[in-house]
Amino acid sequence: MITRFRLIVAAALLILLMLGPMLAAALLVWLDLPPEGRQAMDETLAPRLPLAVMVLLFGLFLGGMLLRALLRQYVGAPLAMAEQMRLMLGANRTFRLRIEGPAEAQALARAANDLADQRDALLADVEAQVVAARAAVEAERNRLAALISDLPQPVLVCNLDGRILLYNNRARLQARALVPDGQANLVGLGRSIFAIFDRALIQHALDTLQGKLERAGSQPLAHFVTVSQRGQFIRVQLAPVLASDSRDITGYVLTL
């Protein structure tokens, strides 16, 4: 609809530019002539007026066809390219623009295809780095799991939200002995440590750790004692898991 409107406006401007100066010049000449000259001019042009109109209409037709072709190449083609680029950016990432049309449109299509190739290369590189990072994290996790599985103490590794990330079999057996019957599966990957220990105790231990980390030379460990639901006293040591590039706590290790 917008392209058709532009075509109509352009055709109207073309007609105005072609006929306007011609009609204005003829009117000025006709007004400048004496009455006898006007009559002679009318007698001379009147028989030839149909031929002049036909030539004029033919010229307007050719100009309109040329204008339509130009608008199709320089207005319609970019609009079609925009639709193809939306397809390339959305549903079909491997789609590429067709190299067609005038030289300017072909240059634009090549540039868009080059950008899409560069984007795909960057995305592939990022995906490869993500896969490699996941593999490295999984390998490190497996090594850590093998390490803590050999420890004689019950050990649990949690994130700041209290979700259990790693644990050894002794921790699972210890938790089973601490809770009433029917709640033997409180320890597991992704389960909450707060089902076993009170949230306020762990939060207080984390606050203590944060204060020790801010004081140089202090040992970053915290301890607390709690009572299980069966009335047993449990002594817990809490050690921080720090970010690799800062002293921020990203998790903690509980040793029972």
N, C-alpha and C positions, 0 to 999 in steps of 0.2 A: 504494500500500500504506500509506504514512504517513497519507494523507488518510482512508482507510477506517478505520484504527485510531483516528484522532482522532474520527471520527464515532461509532464504537462507544463510546469513552470518554465523549464528550459526551452520548450518549443514556443511558448508564448513570447519569451524574450527574444528568441531567434527571429520570429516574425516581426516583432517590433523593431529590431535592429535592421532588418532587411527592408521593410516597407516604410519605416518612419522617416529616414533621411530622404528617400525617393519621393514620397508624397509631399514632404515639406518643401523640397526643391521645386516640384511641379507647381505647388500652390503659390510659391513666391514668384515664379516666372509668369504664371497666369495672372496674378494680381498686378504685375508690373507692365503687362501688355496693354495697349489701347484697345478700345472696343472692337476695332476692325481686326486687330491681331488675335484677340480672344476668339472671334468668330472663325477666323481662318484656322486657328489651332484646333478648335472643336471639329471643324469639317475635316481636318487632316487626320486627327486621332480617332474619331468616332468609328470609321470603318475598320480600323486596325485594333480596336480595343479588345475584342474577343481573343485575337491571337496573343496580345500582350498578357491578358489574364491567364491564358493557358500556359504560356511560358513561365509566368510568375508562380502559378500553382505547381508546375512541374519542378521548378527550383525549390519551392518550399517542401515538396515531397522528398526530393533528394536530401535536402538539409535535415529533415526530420528523421529519415532513415540513418543518416550519418550520426546524428545526435543520439539516436536510440542505441546504435552500436557502441558509441563511446561511453554512454551511461551504463550499458550492460557490462562493459569491460572494466571501467574504472569506478563504478558504484555497485553494481550487482555482484561482480566478482569478489570484492572485499567482504561484502555481506555473506556470501556463500563460504568464504574462507573463515569468517568468524564462527559460523555454525560448525564447520569441520574442526576448528580448534577447540570448541567446547566439547565435541565428541572425543578429541584427542586427550583433553585434560580430564575427562570424566570416565565414561563407561569403557572406552577402548583406548588403553594407553599405548598400544602398538600402532595405532592408526597414524598415517602421515598425510599431509596435504598433497593434493595433486599439483604437479608443476604444469600449469597451463595458463593461457591468457597472455596479455601483453608482458613485455620484459619487466616492467615494474612489479606486476603481480607475481611473476615467477620468482623475482628476487626476494619478495616478501615471503613467499611460500617456502623457499629454500632456507631463509633465516629462521622461520618458525620451526621447520623440521630439524634444523641444527640445534635449536634450543630444546626441542623435545628429546633429541638424542642425548644431549648433555644432561637433561633432567633424569632420564632413565639410567644413565651411567652413574650419576650421583646416588639415585635411589638404590641401585644394585650394590654400590659400595657401602651405603649405610646398612642395607640388609645383611651384607656379608659381615660387617663389623658387629652387628647385633647378634648374628648367629655365633660368631667367634667369642663374643663376650659371654653369651649364655653358656657356651661350652666350657669357657674358662671358669665361670661361676659354678657350674655343675661339677666340674672336676675338683675345684677347691672345696666345694661342699662335701663331696664324697671323701676327700682326704680328711676333712675335719670330722666327718661322721665316723670314719675308721679310727681316728685318733681317740675320740671320746668314748668309743665303744669299748676300748681296752682299759679305761679308767676304772678304778675300784669304787669311786664315789658316784652317786647319782648326779647326772649333769643334764641341764636343760638350757638351750640357747633360744632366746626370744627377741622379737623386735620391740620397738617402743610401744606398740599397741598391745603388747602382751600375747601375741600369737607365737606359738611354739614352732621354731624353725628346725631345730635338731634336738635329739635326746638320745640317751643310751638305754639299754635294756634295764639297767639298775634303777634308772629314774622311773621307768614304767612300773617296775615291781614295787618300788618304794611308794609311788602314788597309789597303787592298788591297796597297799597295806594301810594307807592313811585315811582313806575315805570309806564310808559305809558300803555294805554289799549292794550290788546293783549299779554302782558308779565306777566300775573298774576301768573304763576306757576314757578317763579324763585326759590322759597324756596321749597326744598324737599330733601329727603335722597339721598345723593350721588351727589347732584347738587353743583355747584361751587359758593362760596360766592363772587367771583370776578365778577359775573354777576350783583351784587348789589353795591359792594364797590370797589373802585379803589385798585388795587393790591399794588401800592406804599404806600398808606396810611396804610394798614395792615402790610406791611413789616416794615415800619418805627416804627409802634407801637410795633411789635415783637422785633425789635432792642432795643427800649427803655426798654422793659420788661427784656431783657437779661442783659442790663446794670444794672438795679435795682436788679436783682437776684444776680449779682456779688458783690453788695454792701450790706453788712450786715445791717439790721435794716430798710431798705427802703421797702415801700409798693409795692408789685409786681402787680401794675395796670398801665394801660396806657389809655389815652383818646385822641380822635380826633373828629373833627367836619367836616362834609362833607355836600354837597348839593345834593339833589336828582334830578332826571331828570325832576321833576316837580317844581324845585326851592325851595323845602323845606329844612330847615336846620335840620340836624340829629346829635345829640350828641351820641357818641358810647363809651362805656367802654369795654376795652379788658383785660381779666384776663387769666393767663396762666394755662394750664393743664400740670402738671409736672409728670415725670416718678417716679415710686414708690421708686426706689433705688438711685435716683440722682436728681440734680437740672436742668436736661435737659428738655426743653419745647417739649412736644409731641403734643400739640394742644392748642386751646384757646377757651374762652367763650366770646361771644359778647352780650352785653346788650344795647339795643337801648332806 
